[in-house]
Amino acid sequence: MGQVPNARDGLPDVTWRKSARSGKQGNCVELAPVPAHRVAVRNSRFPEGPALVFSAAEMSAFLADIKRGAYDDLLGPDDIALVS
């Protein structure tokens, strides 16, 4: 994993996107594909803040863990019902 200190300036030519389930309040995580098969992640409320940059392997492993429920214990039962 790498980090870009200022996502707006350091990654000017990427197209950021967020989940279609994101609310209008702006509390979202945005992702963007970047060169060399990597994915950048930033806070939508702070676009000039840092972005974390993950390799394709790191992002694939993270998404696989999410799909198998590896992080479900971070949420309470009421929270899981909200995202189901």
N, C-alpha and C positions, 0 to 999 in steps of 0.2 A: 504494500500500500504506500502511496505517496501522498503529498499534500501540495496544493497550490494556495499560497497565502491570500490572494485576492482573486476569487473566481471570475469576477466581472472583467478584470484587466488581464489576468493570466490565461483565460480561456475565452477570448472574444468571439471566436468563430464557431462556437458550438451552439446547438439548439437544445435548450433545456426543456424538459417536460416533467409533469407531475401526474399523479394518478387521477383518473376521471372521478374517483371517489373523494378527492380533496374538496374541502369546503372553501367558501369564499373568504374566510377569515385570514388566509395566508399562512396558516401553521402547517406548512408542507415541506416535504423533502422533494427536491428536484434531481433528476438524473439526466445525464447527457453522454452520448457516445463520444469518445475522444480517440485520436490516432493510436495506432499500435494495439488495437483490440482492447481498449480499456474503457472504464465507465467512471465518470466523475459524479459526485454526490454533493449537494449543497443545501443549505437552509434557504427556502424561498423568501423568508422575511429579511434576510441579510445577504443579498446577492453579491455584495462586495466583500463578504467574509470569505473564509477558507472553503476550499472544496477538497474532499478526500477523493483520491483516484485509485481505483481498484483494477487489477488485471482481470481478464476474462475468467481465468481459473478461480480467482478469489470471489468474484461476483457469482459465478455458477455455483460454487460451494455454498455461499450464503443463501442464495435462492432455493437450493435443494434443501438446506436446513429448515428454511421457513416452511416449505411445502410439507415437510415431514413433521412439523410441529415442534421443532427443537427450542423455540423461544416462547411457546405458549405459556410457560410458567411465569413469564414476566408480566402477564396480564391476569386480572381477576376474572371470574366467570362472567360477570356483567360486561366486561370489556370485550371478551371474546365474542359474545352474542352480538355486539355492535358491528363487528367486522365480518361476521358470517353471512 
